């Protein structure tokens, strides 16, 4: 059984198509709608999900890119899923602009073959991405609709090493239980609450500095095409129908990002492809080294 958390901030019709593509009665689903999106969008999604008893909607809160609020919603989503069922084994987070590249039966079989493994990108931040150390060294305050990056600096947590990756992960129930409820995770929550882009380092740092997790696989199983974008350095390119062949040939389980206002035909193609899929051609647990080198070049 899989536990999904889906973060939505726009495009309710696109969310509905995503949800139907990942839906299985055996799974559990939690959805969070960004309060910045307004009550109409949230009400529509709540109404849509009433037909699915194995779902829940988190209390809406504002989420700011770069703020700890993104970590907070992930933790609240994990905690809600833990409360909903004792049977699920793997937590997967998605945004409302993601889409699966494999059927739910394929994904379930892949996870069964790799039971207990943590699929998350992890890099030693000091050694591999020293340019990002100001994110954790500079004291940050998230207040209402703004993030204040102060000039105050501080040392990292004593006896711990900072790690970095991306927001996306497929992690074990044991790790979710630990990071949500174990007191040993509290000091990381307190520290990362005042860091910049905490969602790309918090979970990696907790996992790598604490004992409750499975074997770590350096892969989040997401197909993302990173392209230059101003001061942010890189951002995910929006996939279109022209990318259908590459998307369906990918060994990844999910892809991002998609935008129905740019091209909604790509959803028709992917939905048709998923309907044809059986249980064969499952993606491998570990990528070839060359592929891993390519996929480390992300917007950290």
N, C-alpha and C positions, 0 to 999 in steps of 0.2 A: 504494500500500500504506500502511496506517495502523498505527501502533504505539500500543497502549492500555496505560495503567497504571491498575489498579483497586485502590483502597485499601479494605480490608474490616475491620470490627471487630465485626460481629454479623450475625444473620439469614442463615445459609448458604443457605436455600432462596430467599430474595430475591436473593442474589448469583447463584445458578444461573440464575434467570430473566433477570436482567440480562445475564449472560454469553451465554446463548443468543440474546438479542435483538441483541447487538453482534457475534456471531461471524461470521467469514468466513475460510475457509481461507487466503486470500491475505494476511491481516493477521498481526500479531504481538501477543502479549498477555503482560503481566507482572502478577502479582497479589501484593499484600502483605497479610498478615494481622497485625493488631496483636497483639503478644505479650500485651497485657492481656486479650485475648479467650480465652486458654487454648489448650492443645494439642489439645483435641478438635475445636474449630472448624477449626483449621489442618489437622489430619489429614484431616478430611472434605473440605475444599476441595482439598487435594493429591490425594486419591483421585479426586474428580470430574474434575479437570483431566488425569488420565492418559490420558483418551480423546482429548485434543486436543494433537497433537505440536507445534503452533506456539505453545505457552505455556510460561511459567516462573513459579516461585514464589520470591520474594525471601526471603532469610534473615530470619526474623521479628525485629523489635525493638519495644520499647515506643514508642508515639507519644503525645505529650501535646499537647492543644490549647494553642496559644499558644507552643509551644516550637519550637526549631530542628529538633527531630527530624522534624517534618513536611517541612521542606525537605530534610533528609537522605534521607528515604525517596523523595522525588521524584527527587533526583539519582541515587540508586542504581537506581531504576527506569529512568530515562533511559539510564544507563550499561549496564544489562543489555540493554535493547532495542537499543542501538547494537551491542552484542556479538553479539546473536542474528542480525542480518540487516543487510546493506548496502543493501537495496532499499526500505525504507520511507521516506516523505517527511515525514509529519506525526505528531507526538506529541499524544495526547489523554489527559488525566487525568480519572478518574471516581472517585466514591466508590461503595461498595456500595449506597448508597441513591439513586443516580441511575437514570435510565432513558432510552433513546433515544426521540425523537419522529419520527425519520425512519429509513427502512430503510438498510442498509449501502450499497446501490447509490446511493441518493440522497446519502448523506453523501460517498461517494467521488467522485461527479460534482460535488458542490459544491466539494470540495477541489481537484479537477482544474481547475475554472474559476478558482480563487483560489490557484493554485500559488505557493508562496513567501511567502505572507502570514502574518503572525503575529496570531492572534485572541486578544487578551488585554486586559483592562481596565487602563488606565494613567492615573494622575492625578499631577500634581505635588504631592507630599505637603506641602511647605511652603506652597504657594500655595492649594491647594484644601482640604486637610485638616490645617491647622496643629494642630488639637486632638489629632491622633494622633502628633505629633512625639515625645512622651515614649516612645513605643514604641521608637524608634531612639536616642534620647538617653540614656535610663536604662539602665545596665548590668544585664543579666539573666543569671542562671545557671540552667541546666536540670540538675538532679541527681536521678537515680533517678526517683522518682514525683512530683517537685515542681518548680515553677518559682519561683525566688527573684528578685523584682523589687527590686533594691537602690536605695539613694539616690544612688549614684555616677552622675554624668553625664559625657558626653564629646561632643566635636564629631563631626560626620559626616565621612565620608571626604573627604580633601582633593581638590578638583577634581571632585567628583561631586555629583549632585543626587539626593535620595531621592524615590522614587516609590512609589505604593501602588495597590492594586487588589483583586482577589480571588484565591483559590487556583486558580481554574479557567482552563484555557488550551488552545488548539490551536496549537502552535508548530512551526516547521520543524526538520528534522533538523540543519541547519547550526547553528541556535541551540543545540540540545541538545548537539551535539558541542562547541561553544564553552564552554558553561557547565559542562559536566562535566570537560573535559580541558585547556582553555586556561589557562595560568598567569595571564593577565590577569583571570580571574574569581576567583582565589584570595583577593584582598584583600576582596572582597565576602563570600565565604564566612566568612572570619575575623571580619569585623565583625558580620555578621548572626547569627552563632552566639550572640551575646550581646544579642539584641534580642527584643522581645515581639511575638508574632504575625508571625514572620519570613516565613511562607509567603504573606502578603498583600502583601509588598513586595520580597522578595529578587529574584525573577525579573524583575519590572518594572524594578527599579533596575539590574540587570545589563544588561538589554536596552537601556535608554534611555541608558546611559553608555558603551556599547561598540559597535563597528561591525558585528559579525557577526549580522545579522538581516535579515529581509525587511521589506516594508511593513507597518506596524502598523495593524490594524483594531481600533478601540475596541469590542470585543464578544467575549465568550467563548462566545456561541451557546448559553447556558443559560437556560431559563425558570425563574425563581425568584421566589416571592412573599414578599418580606421583611415581617415583622411585628414589632412591638415585643416585647422580651424582656429586662426587667430591666436590669442594668448593662451587658449586652452590646449594648444598644440595639436591634438587629434580629437576627432569625434566620429561616431559611427555613420557611415554613408547610408542613405536610405535605399533599400533594395527595391527593384522594380521588376516587371515582367521579363525584362531582358536578362535578369539574373536567375531565372527559373531553373535553367539547366545546372548551373553551379550550385544552387540551393538544394536541389533534389539529389545531386551527386555527393553532397557533403557528408562526412562521417559524423558531424555534430548532431546533437539532439534538438537544438533550438537555434534561431537566428534573430538578430536585431540589427537595425531597426526597420520598421515598416511605417508607412504613412498613407492612409487611404485617400487623403486629399491630393497626394502626388500620383499614386497608381493603386487603384483598388483591384485591378485585374490580376495582380500577383497572388491575391488571396484565393481567387477562383482556381488558379493553377496549382497552388499548394494544397488546397482542400481536395481537389481531384486526385492529386498524387497520393495524399494520405489515405484516401479511400481504397487505393489499389494495393496498399502495403500489407504484407503478412507479417511473419515473424523472422524472416531471413535477413541476411545482410546487415547484422547488427554491427555498430561501430566498435572498434577495439577499445580496451580500457586505457592503453598507453599508446601515444602517438609516436611515429618515427621522430628521431632527434631533429631532423631538418625542419619538420613541420612545427615542432615545439619552439625552435629558434624563431621562426617567423611569427608565431602567435604571441611571443613575449613583447613584441613591439606595440604596446598599447598606451593609451592615455593615462599614465599613472600620475 
